[in-house]
Amino acid sequence: MKRLAFLLILQVFSFQTFAQNREKDKAEILAVLTDFFETFTHPDMKYFDRNCSPDFQLLEVGEVWERKEIQAYVDRVTAKPLTFERTNQFDFIKVKFYKNMAWVSYYNTATIRSLQDNSIKKREWLESIILEKVKGRWVLQQMHSSFKK
């Protein structure tokens, strides 16, 4: 009887630890996603490099973007003074884990403020990402983005 009680207590603590680890993983994934989007907010490839696998692929509204396409975007935007400020908000729909992989679906809302006239535009996407935990850190493998009208 004591052994059964011990096993039950151990199982409860194991489940609680597992749930806490998953919440920690979700927070880390949100941090990776937020930092990655700095590539587009404050155009600089350092945000891409620290958050993406070398073979990362972005499926953006019917186009395939890899590192070279994202680099070209950053180069175009940084070739002239920035004319906007962008903030992003991410609302997770579903997060699913399997071993060292995570699949996440979420809404992305960007608020873009013109630095010229202070006008504000909102843009919304439905997106999903696939991440892999490499050396204890989540990295983006793939992102799929669909513009919401």
N, C-alpha and C positions, 0 to 999 in steps of 0.2 A: 504494500500500500504506500509506504514511504517512497519507494522507487517510482511508482506511478505519479505521485504528487510532484516529485522532483522533475520528472520528464515533462509534465504538464507546465510547470513553472518555466523550465528551460525553453519549451516551445513558445510560450507567451513572450519571453524576453527575446527570443530569436526573431519572432514575427515583428516585434516592436523595433528591433534593430534594423531589420530589413526595410520596414516602412520609413524609418528615419533616413536610411541610406538612399532610398528612392527619392525622398524629398530633397536631400542634398544634391543628388544627381540632377533633378529638375532645376534647382537653383543654378547649378554649374552650367547646364545647357542654356538657360536663359542668359547667363553672363556671356557665354560664347556667342550666342546669337546677337546680343546687344553690341558686343565688341566688334563682331564681323561687320555689322551694318555701319560702323564708323568708316568703313572703306568708302561708303557713298555719302556719308554725312560730312566728314572731314577727309576728303579724298587722299588716301595714303595707303599704299600696298602693305604696310606693316600690319595693318588690321587683318588683311587677308592672310598673310603669311603665318601669323600666330594662331589663327583659328581654323585653317583649312588644310586638308591633306593636299599633297602636291598634285594629285589628279582630281581635285574638286571639280564638280560640274554644276553649273547653274542653268536650269531650264527656265528661261525668262520669257513668258508670253510668246511661245512658239520659236524662240531662238535658243541656241546652245552657246553658253558663255563658259569659257574656261579661263585659266589665269591670263592668257594673252588678251582676251576680249575685255576682261575687267581692268587689266593694265592700260589698255587703250582708252577706256572710259576715264580712268583716273588721270591719264595724260591730257585728255581733252579738257577736262574740268579744271585741272590745275594750270593749264596754259594761259588762263586769264583769271582776273580776280573773281572770287566767289560772289555770287549775286543772291545767295539764299542761305537760310539756316533751316536745317531739317532735324526734327525729333521723331523718334519711332516709338510706337507702343505695340507690344506683343501680347496677345491673349491666347493662351494655349487651349486647344480643343481637346487633344488627346496626346498622351505620351505613353509609348509602349517600349518596353525593354526586352531584349533577348541577349543574354550573355553580355558581351562587350559592345552591343549595338543598341541604338535607340532610334525610334521613328517618332517624329513629332509633327502634328498638324496644328496650325495656329492662324489667327488673323493678324495681319500687320497693317497698322495705320500710321501713315507718315503725315506729319503736319509740316508744311513747307512755307516759310515766311520769306517774302521778298525783302532783301536788304535795301532795295531802291524805293519802294513805296509802302512797305509794311503790310502788303496784302497777304492773305493766308489762303493756302489751298490745302485740302486734305485729299490724300490718295489712299486707297485701301486695296489690299491683296489677300487672297487666300493662299497660304503657302504650306509646304511640308519640307522637312529636312530629315536626312539620315546622317547619324553621327556614329563614330566609333571611338571607344575609349582606348587611347594609345598611351602607354607609359603613365597611366593614372589620370590622363586628361582627355576630355571630350574634344574631338575635332570634327569639323563638317566634312562629309564625303559628297553629299549631293543636296541640292535645294531645287524645289519646283515651285514656281510662282505664277499665279493666275490673277490678273488684274480684275478687281470687282468694279462693276459700273455703277 
